[in-house]
């Protein structure tokens, strides 16, 4: 029976990743609890279990007295000397307790203690496993809708995709396989409570790390991400190796790498730009695909005036202001975009070299071939556009300085 016990503990440790010593501790607690049920006291009870053989012994410390008032903690001198003739009044005798004499209720309670400990250890193991996955991307399967929220099965546990973490327009079909970003893992009596997201910019970052080897090994670093989930993402990258083009590495041969990520994001467009420590150049890059004549940036106030050709104003602003909004979020600057005519009329001073403008801005940014920009469709006026992303701070968008969370 003891051998079977050890084999059972080995199976639990192997299949459920529950530590054997934790299970042995649970058995010890269950035997102590059974003694308390049987004798009414357990403070003086000790349990020893051999982890290799499964042999165990239960004994109680009892004081040698002349007259026994409480048999649970005392033993007469006569009975003590039957065990060992050397015992005297006041000595402590370890009296063996035979667990097979426990009553049915005590035995059942001991069993419940063991099962409860197993459930607690399982919960701890699951929590630890998924807590280490926090801020990572995992693959799950859509299970069912719970109101406007979606239950996602991650294999061993279920996660919740709340309404505000779902991409507008995406439809989640039961049994469908999707990738989600683990926002938070909390412990609870019913097991780990996991919240996941499809809108977090970290999802894009982790997808690039999985798809692009240079990003995964740190050669190419993702410096900043700005995302409007379901529509467009701008990502700024730099390379630690002068021989590696960061934009080209992320795009991949014939766009294969970025297209795989676009497909996972269900058609969300991705602009990849070069990061530059010169903030004016970074702002210029961030407004891609629009051409920029000049950028006047104030690093202290985090403001910038951007001048673009007249015919590029709508493109620089983007549909419903999206291009300017994402550029502001990507760079952290408040951006004031003006056309060349508006800048001249306002008396803004800037340098304009026609040859430099023609050749300067070939950034290699990835724009989906189907993403045709037509200024007539932008719906923007010819007025200047002043944008600072303040209200979006609580919407889950983040900047990743140095590629860290």
LOROVO-934634 format. One record per residue (C-alpha): chain; residue in three letters; x, y, z. Coordinates in nm, 2 decimals. Example, Ala and Ser with C-alpha at 12.3 -4.5 7.8 and 13.67 -1.06 7.14 Angstrom:
("A" "ala" (1.23 -0.45 0.78))
("A" "ser" (1.37 -0.11 0.71))
***
This chain:
("A" "unk" (0.00 0.00 0.00))
("A" "unk" (0.29 0.24 0.08))
("A" "unk" (0.45 0.17 -0.25))
("A" "unk" (0.12 0.24 -0.43))
("A" "unk" (0.10 0.57 -0.24))
("A" "unk" (0.45 0.68 -0.36))
("A" "unk" (0.36 0.58 -0.72))
("A" "unk" (0.04 0.79 -0.70))
("A" "unk" (0.24 1.09 -0.57))
("A" "unk" (0.49 1.04 -0.86))
("A" "unk" (0.21 1.05 -1.11))
("A" "unk" (0.06 1.36 -0.97))
("A" "unk" (0.40 1.53 -0.97))
("A" "unk" (0.47 1.43 -1.33))
("A" "unk" (0.12 1.49 -1.48))
("A" "unk" (0.00 1.79 -1.28))
("A" "unk" (0.34 1.94 -1.19))
("A" "unk" (0.25 1.93 -0.82))
("A" "unk" (0.55 1.90 -0.59))
("A" "unk" (0.57 1.56 -0.41))
("A" "unk" (0.68 1.73 -0.09))
("A" "unk" (0.37 1.95 -0.10))
("A" "unk" (0.15 1.63 -0.13))
("A" "unk" (0.34 1.46 0.16))
("A" "unk" (0.28 1.77 0.37))
("A" "unk" (-0.09 1.74 0.28))
("A" "unk" (-0.10 1.38 0.40))
("A" "unk" (0.07 1.48 0.72))
("A" "unk" (-0.19 1.75 0.78))
("A" "unk" (-0.47 1.51 0.70))
("A" "unk" (-0.35 1.26 0.96))
("A" "unk" (-0.31 1.54 1.22))
("A" "unk" (-0.67 1.65 1.14))
("A" "unk" (-0.79 1.29 1.18))
("A" "unk" (-0.63 1.27 1.52))
("A" "unk" (-0.80 1.58 1.62))
("A" "unk" (-1.14 1.44 1.51))
("A" "unk" (-1.07 1.11 1.69))
("A" "unk" (-0.91 1.23 2.01))
("A" "unk" (-1.04 1.59 2.03))
("A" "unk" (-0.68 1.73 2.04))
("A" "unk" (-0.39 1.73 1.80))
("A" "unk" (-0.13 1.98 1.94))
("A" "unk" (0.08 1.69 2.07))
("A" "unk" (0.05 1.48 1.76))
("A" "unk" (0.35 1.42 1.52))
("A" "unk" (0.35 1.25 1.18))
("A" "unk" (0.66 1.12 1.00))
("A" "unk" (0.65 1.00 0.64))
("A" "unk" (0.94 0.85 0.45))
("A" "unk" (0.93 1.01 0.10))
("A" "unk" (1.11 0.71 -0.06))
("A" "unk" (0.93 0.42 0.09))
("A" "unk" (0.60 0.57 0.18))
("A" "unk" (0.62 0.43 0.54))
("A" "unk" (0.47 0.66 0.79))
("A" "unk" (0.42 0.67 1.17))
("A" "unk" (0.18 0.87 1.39))
("A" "unk" (0.25 0.93 1.75))
("A" "unk" (0.14 1.15 2.04))
("A" "unk" (0.35 1.31 2.31))
("A" "unk" (0.20 1.22 2.65))
("A" "unk" (0.32 1.32 3.00))
("A" "unk" (0.38 1.05 3.26))
("A" "unk" (0.15 1.12 3.56))
("A" "unk" (0.03 0.93 3.86))
("A" "unk" (-0.34 0.99 3.79))
("A" "unk" (-0.46 1.04 3.43))
("A" "unk" (-0.71 1.32 3.38))
("A" "unk" (-0.69 1.35 3.00))
("A" "unk" (-0.58 1.04 2.81))
("A" "unk" (-0.51 1.24 2.50))
("A" "unk" (-0.21 1.41 2.66))
("A" "unk" (-0.13 1.20 2.97))
("A" "unk" (-0.03 0.85 3.04))
("A" "unk" (0.00 0.66 3.37))
("A" "unk" (0.33 0.56 3.51))
("A" "unk" (0.23 0.20 3.49))
("A" "unk" (0.14 0.21 3.12))
("A" "unk" (0.45 0.42 3.05))
("A" "unk" (0.68 0.16 3.21))
("A" "unk" (0.52 -0.11 3.00))
("A" "unk" (0.67 0.07 2.70))
("A" "unk" (1.00 0.14 2.87))
("A" "unk" (1.08 0.06 3.23))
("A" "unk" (1.30 0.37 3.26))
("A" "unk" (1.02 0.62 3.24))
("A" "unk" (0.95 0.83 3.56))
("A" "unk" (0.68 1.08 3.66))
("A" "unk" (0.71 1.40 3.44))
("A" "unk" (0.87 1.23 3.14))
("A" "unk" (0.73 1.26 2.79))
("A" "unk" (0.64 0.93 2.62))
("A" "unk" (0.59 0.90 2.24))
("A" "unk" (0.28 0.68 2.21))
("A" "unk" (0.22 0.53 1.87))
("A" "unk" (-0.13 0.59 1.72))
("A" "unk" (-0.28 0.34 1.48))
("A" "unk" (-0.45 0.53 1.20))
("A" "unk" (-0.66 0.22 1.10))
("A" "unk" (-0.86 0.28 1.42))
("A" "unk" (-0.98 0.62 1.31))
("A" "unk" (-1.35 0.65 1.27))
("A" "unk" (-1.53 0.69 0.93))
("A" "unk" (-1.58 1.07 0.98))
("A" "unk" (-1.22 1.12 1.07))
("A" "unk" (-1.11 0.92 0.77))
("A" "unk" (-1.34 1.12 0.54))
("A" "unk" (-1.22 1.45 0.67))
("A" "unk" (-0.86 1.34 0.62))
("A" "unk" (-0.94 1.25 0.26))
("A" "unk" (-1.10 1.60 0.21))
("A" "unk" (-0.79 1.77 0.34))
("A" "unk" (-0.57 1.58 0.09))
("A" "unk" (-0.80 1.67 -0.20))
("A" "unk" (-0.82 2.03 -0.10))
("A" "unk" (-0.44 2.05 -0.09))
("A" "unk" (-0.42 1.90 -0.43))
("A" "unk" (-0.66 2.15 -0.57))
("A" "unk" (-0.47 2.44 -0.41))
("A" "unk" (-0.14 2.32 -0.55))
("A" "unk" (-0.29 2.28 -0.90))
("A" "unk" (-0.42 2.64 -0.88))
("A" "unk" (-0.08 2.76 -0.77))
("A" "unk" (0.10 2.58 -1.05))
("A" "unk" (-0.14 2.72 -1.31))
("A" "unk" (-0.11 3.07 -1.17))
("A" "unk" (0.27 3.05 -1.18))
("A" "unk" (0.27 2.91 -1.53))
("A" "unk" (0.05 3.18 -1.68))
("A" "unk" (0.18 3.46 -1.46))
("A" "unk" (0.52 3.41 -1.64))
("A" "unk" (0.33 3.46 -1.97))
("A" "unk" (0.20 3.80 -1.87))
("A" "unk" (0.28 4.06 -2.15))
("A" "unk" (0.33 3.77 -2.40))
("A" "unk" (0.12 3.65 -2.70))
("A" "unk" (-0.04 3.31 -2.68))
("A" "unk" (-0.27 3.12 -2.91))
("A" "unk" (-0.62 3.03 -2.79))
("A" "unk" (-0.95 2.91 -2.92))
("A" "unk" (-1.27 3.10 -2.91))
("A" "unk" (-1.52 2.92 -2.68))
("A" "unk" (-1.84 3.13 -2.63))
("A" "unk" (-1.98 3.47 -2.58))
("A" "unk" (-2.05 3.59 -2.22))
("A" "unk" (-2.26 3.90 -2.28))
("A" "unk" (-2.03 4.12 -2.49))
("A" "unk" (-1.72 3.95 -2.36))
("A" "unk" (-1.55 3.64 -2.52))
("A" "unk" (-1.42 3.34 -2.34))
("A" "unk" (-1.09 3.22 -2.49))
("A" "unk" (-0.95 2.87 -2.41))
("A" "unk" (-0.57 2.88 -2.36))
("A" "unk" (-0.54 2.51 -2.31))
("A" "unk" (-0.53 2.46 -1.94))
("A" "unk" (-0.74 2.76 -1.84))
("A" "unk" (-0.99 3.00 -1.99))
("A" "unk" (-0.92 3.37 -2.04))
("A" "unk" (-1.16 3.66 -2.09))
("A" "unk" (-1.15 3.90 -2.38))
("A" "unk" (-1.34 4.19 -2.26))
("A" "unk" (-1.54 4.41 -2.50))
("A" "unk" (-1.30 4.71 -2.47))
("A" "unk" (-1.01 4.48 -2.56))
("A" "unk" (-1.18 4.35 -2.88))
("A" "unk" (-1.11 4.50 -3.22))
("A" "unk" (-1.41 4.69 -3.36))
("A" "unk" (-1.55 4.49 -3.65))
("A" "unk" (-1.38 4.16 -3.57))
("A" "unk" (-1.61 3.86 -3.54))
("A" "unk" (-1.50 3.58 -3.31))
("A" "unk" (-1.64 3.24 -3.41))
("A" "unk" (-1.65 2.95 -3.17))
("A" "unk" (-1.36 2.71 -3.21))
("A" "unk" (-1.17 2.97 -3.41))
("A" "unk" (-0.80 2.99 -3.34))
("A" "unk" (-0.67 3.34 -3.25))
("A" "unk" (-0.36 3.50 -3.10))
("A" "unk" (-0.41 3.72 -2.79))
("A" "unk" (-0.19 3.94 -2.57))
("A" "unk" (-0.20 3.85 -2.20))
("A" "unk" (-0.27 4.17 -2.01))
("A" "unk" (-0.30 4.05 -1.66))
("A" "unk" (-0.30 3.73 -1.45))
("A" "unk" (-0.46 3.73 -1.11))
("A" "unk" (-0.50 3.46 -0.85))
("A" "unk" (-0.84 3.36 -0.73))
("A" "unk" (-1.00 3.07 -0.53))
("A" "unk" (-1.13 2.93 -0.86))
("A" "unk" (-0.79 2.94 -1.03))
("A" "unk" (-0.60 3.21 -1.23))
("A" "unk" (-0.81 3.49 -1.37))
("A" "unk" (-0.66 3.59 -1.71))
("A" "unk" (-0.74 3.90 -1.91))
("A" "unk" (-0.63 3.91 -2.27))
("A" "unk" (-0.64 4.17 -2.55))
("A" "unk" (-0.65 4.20 -2.93))
("A" "unk" (-0.61 4.58 -2.93))
("A" "unk" (-0.29 4.63 -2.72))
("A" "unk" (0.02 4.76 -2.91))
("A" "unk" (0.22 4.49 -2.73))
("A" "unk" (0.04 4.23 -2.95))
("A" "unk" (0.20 4.38 -3.26))
("A" "unk" (0.54 4.40 -3.09))
("A" "unk" (0.53 4.03 -2.99))
("A" "unk" (0.42 3.93 -3.33))
("A" "unk" (0.72 4.10 -3.49))
("A" "unk" (0.94 3.93 -3.23))
("A" "unk" (0.80 3.59 -3.34))
("A" "unk" (0.81 3.66 -3.71))
("A" "unk" (1.13 3.86 -3.75))
("A" "unk" (1.45 3.68 -3.64))
("A" "unk" (1.64 4.01 -3.62))
("A" "unk" (1.39 4.15 -3.38))
("A" "unk" (1.39 3.83 -3.17))
("A" "unk" (1.77 3.82 -3.13))
("A" "unk" (1.79 4.20 -3.06))
("A" "unk" (1.97 4.31 -3.37))
("A" "unk" (1.67 4.51 -3.47))
("A" "unk" (1.50 4.70 -3.19))
("A" "unk" (1.14 4.82 -3.18))
("A" "unk" (1.17 5.17 -3.04))
("A" "unk" (0.81 5.28 -3.04))
("A" "unk" (0.46 5.17 -3.15))
("A" "unk" (0.14 5.36 -3.21))
("A" "unk" (-0.17 5.16 -3.29))
("A" "unk" (-0.53 5.21 -3.38))
("A" "unk" (-0.65 4.85 -3.36))
("A" "unk" (-0.82 4.72 -3.67))
("A" "unk" (-0.71 5.01 -3.88))
("A" "unk" (-0.34 5.11 -3.88))
("A" "unk" (-0.02 5.07 -3.68))
("A" "unk" (0.30 5.28 -3.70))
("A" "unk" (0.61 5.11 -3.57))
("A" "unk" (0.96 5.27 -3.55))
("A" "unk" (1.26 5.05 -3.56))
("A" "unk" (1.64 5.08 -3.54))
("A" "unk" (1.93 4.85 -3.60))
("A" "unk" (2.23 4.78 -3.38))
("A" "unk" (2.42 4.64 -3.68))
("A" "unk" (2.50 4.89 -3.95))
("A" "unk" (2.48 4.62 -4.21))
("A" "unk" (2.12 4.53 -4.13))
("A" "unk" (1.84 4.75 -4.26))
("A" "unk" (1.58 4.75 -3.98))
("A" "unk" (1.28 4.83 -4.21))
("A" "unk" (1.38 4.58 -4.47))
("A" "unk" (1.43 4.31 -4.20))
("A" "unk" (1.08 4.37 -4.07))
("A" "unk" (0.92 4.38 -4.41))
("A" "unk" (1.09 4.06 -4.53))
("A" "unk" (1.14 3.93 -4.89))
("A" "unk" (0.85 4.06 -5.10))
("A" "unk" (0.68 4.17 -4.78))
("A" "unk" (0.64 3.81 -4.65))
("A" "unk" (0.71 3.89 -4.29))
("A" "unk" (0.50 4.19 -4.24))
("A" "unk" (0.22 4.03 -4.45))
("A" "unk" (0.21 3.74 -4.21))
("A" "unk" (0.15 3.98 -3.93))
("A" "unk" (-0.11 4.18 -4.13))
("A" "unk" (-0.29 3.85 -4.19))
("A" "unk" (-0.29 3.77 -3.82))
("A" "unk" (-0.43 4.12 -3.75))
("A" "unk" (-0.70 4.06 -4.01))
("A" "unk" (-0.59 4.32 -4.26))
("A" "unk" (-0.47 4.60 -4.02))
("A" "unk" (-0.23 4.82 -4.22))
("A" "unk" (0.13 4.86 -4.08))
("A" "unk" (0.37 5.14 -4.15))
("A" "unk" (0.73 5.07 -4.06))
("A" "unk" (0.97 5.36 -4.03))
("A" "unk" (1.33 5.42 -3.93))
("A" "unk" (1.39 5.55 -3.58))
("A" "unk" (1.61 5.85 -3.55))
("A" "unk" (1.76 6.02 -3.24))
("A" "unk" (1.71 6.35 -3.42))
("A" "unk" (1.36 6.42 -3.33))
("A" "unk" (1.28 6.64 -3.63))
("A" "unk" (1.39 6.36 -3.86))
("A" "unk" (1.18 6.11 -3.65))
("A" "unk" (0.87 6.33 -3.69))
("A" "unk" (0.93 6.35 -4.06))
("A" "unk" (0.96 5.98 -4.09))
("A" "unk" (0.65 5.93 -3.87))
("A" "unk" (0.43 6.13 -4.11))
("A" "unk" (0.51 5.89 -4.39))
("A" "unk" (0.38 5.84 -4.66))
("A" "unk" (0.34 6.21 -4.68))
("A" "unk" (0.64 6.42 -4.81))
("A" "unk" (0.77 6.68 -4.57))
("A" "unk" (0.93 7.01 -4.65))
("A" "unk" (1.05 7.11 -4.31))
("A" "unk" (1.01 7.02 -3.94))
("A" "unk" (1.07 7.28 -3.66))
("A" "unk" (1.08 7.08 -3.34))
("A" "unk" (1.10 7.21 -2.98))
("A" "unk" (1.23 6.92 -2.76))
("A" "unk" (1.16 7.11 -2.44))
("A" "unk" (0.79 7.18 -2.51))
("A" "unk" (0.75 6.86 -2.71))
("A" "unk" (0.59 7.05 -3.00))
("A" "unk" (0.67 7.06 -3.37))
("A" "unk" (0.57 7.26 -3.67))
("A" "unk" (0.56 7.05 -3.99))
("A" "unk" (0.54 7.21 -4.33))
("A" "unk" (0.42 7.00 -4.62))
("A" "unk" (0.36 7.07 -4.99))
("A" "unk" (0.01 7.20 -5.05))
("A" "unk" (-0.10 6.89 -5.23))
("A" "unk" (0.03 6.67 -4.95))
("A" "unk" (-0.16 6.83 -4.66))
("A" "unk" (-0.46 6.59 -4.67))
("A" "unk" (-0.22 6.29 -4.69))
("A" "unk" (-0.01 6.42 -4.40))
("A" "unk" (-0.32 6.46 -4.19))
("A" "unk" (-0.48 6.13 -4.30))
("A" "unk" (-0.83 6.02 -4.30))
("A" "unk" (-1.01 6.16 -4.00))
("A" "unk" (-0.67 6.28 -3.88))
("A" "unk" (-0.53 5.93 -3.83))
("A" "unk" (-0.19 5.97 -3.99))
("A" "unk" (-0.11 6.28 -3.78))
("A" "unk" (-0.26 6.12 -3.47))
("A" "unk" (-0.05 5.81 -3.49))
("A" "unk" (0.26 6.02 -3.57))
("A" "unk" (0.20 6.23 -3.26))
("A" "unk" (0.15 5.92 -3.05))
("A" "unk" (0.46 5.75 -3.20))
("A" "unk" (0.69 6.05 -3.13))
("A" "unk" (0.53 6.20 -2.82))
("A" "unk" (0.52 6.54 -2.99))
("A" "unk" (0.23 6.78 -3.04))
("A" "unk" (0.24 6.82 -3.41))
("A" "unk" (0.11 7.13 -3.60))
("A" "unk" (0.09 7.05 -3.97))
("A" "unk" (0.07 7.34 -4.22))
("A" "unk" (0.08 7.35 -4.60))
("A" "unk" (0.36 7.55 -4.76))
("A" "unk" (0.12 7.83 -4.86))
("A" "unk" (-0.02 7.85 -4.50))
("A" "unk" (0.33 7.86 -4.36))
("A" "unk" (0.44 8.14 -4.59))
("A" "unk" (0.12 8.34 -4.52))
("A" "unk" (0.17 8.29 -4.14))
("A" "unk" (0.53 8.41 -4.17))
("A" "unk" (0.68 8.09 -4.04))
("A" "unk" (1.05 8.06 -4.11))
("A" "unk" (1.19 7.74 -4.24))
("A" "unk" (1.46 7.63 -4.48))
("A" "unk" (1.36 7.47 -4.81))
("A" "unk" (1.61 7.31 -5.04))
("A" "unk" (1.43 7.18 -5.35))
("A" "unk" (1.69 6.92 -5.43))
("A" "unk" (1.71 6.79 -5.08))
("A" "unk" (1.33 6.76 -5.06))
("A" "unk" (1.32 6.56 -5.39))
("A" "unk" (1.58 6.30 -5.27))
("A" "unk" (1.55 6.30 -4.89))
("A" "unk" (1.25 6.10 -4.80))
("A" "unk" (1.28 5.75 -4.94))
("A" "unk" (1.22 5.57 -4.62))
("A" "unk" (1.12 5.23 -4.74))
("A" "unk" (0.81 5.24 -4.52))
("A" "unk" (0.57 4.95 -4.57))
("A" "unk" (0.23 5.05 -4.71))
("A" "unk" (-0.02 4.79 -4.82))
("A" "unk" (-0.05 4.80 -5.20))
("A" "unk" (-0.43 4.83 -5.16))
("A" "unk" (-0.39 5.13 -4.94))
("A" "unk" (-0.44 5.40 -5.20))
("A" "unk" (-0.44 5.76 -5.06))
("A" "unk" (-0.66 6.00 -5.24))
("A" "unk" (-0.67 6.35 -5.10))
("A" "unk" (-1.02 6.38 -5.24))
("A" "unk" (-1.13 6.10 -5.01))
("A" "unk" (-0.96 6.23 -4.69))
("A" "unk" (-1.25 6.46 -4.59))
("A" "unk" (-1.01 6.71 -4.45))
("A" "unk" (-1.01 7.08 -4.52))
("A" "unk" (-0.71 7.28 -4.64))
("A" "unk" (-0.66 7.42 -4.29))
("A" "unk" (-0.36 7.34 -4.08))
("A" "unk" (-0.39 7.04 -3.85))
("A" "unk" (-0.28 7.06 -3.48))
("A" "unk" (-0.28 6.73 -3.30))
("A" "unk" (-0.16 6.61 -2.96))
("A" "unk" (-0.27 6.26 -2.84))
("A" "unk" (-0.39 6.33 -2.49))
("A" "unk" (-0.73 6.16 -2.47))
("A" "unk" (-0.59 5.83 -2.60))
("A" "unk" (-0.35 5.77 -2.30))
("A" "unk" (-0.59 5.55 -2.12))
("A" "unk" (-0.69 5.35 -2.42))
("A" "unk" (-0.40 5.10 -2.39))
("A" "unk" (-0.16 5.26 -2.65))
("A" "unk" (0.20 5.26 -2.54))
("A" "unk" (0.55 5.37 -2.64))
("A" "unk" (0.81 5.11 -2.60))
("A" "unk" (1.14 5.29 -2.52))
("A" "unk" (1.43 5.07 -2.60))
("A" "unk" (1.20 4.79 -2.69))
("A" "unk" (1.10 4.72 -2.33))
("A" "unk" (0.75 4.72 -2.18))
***
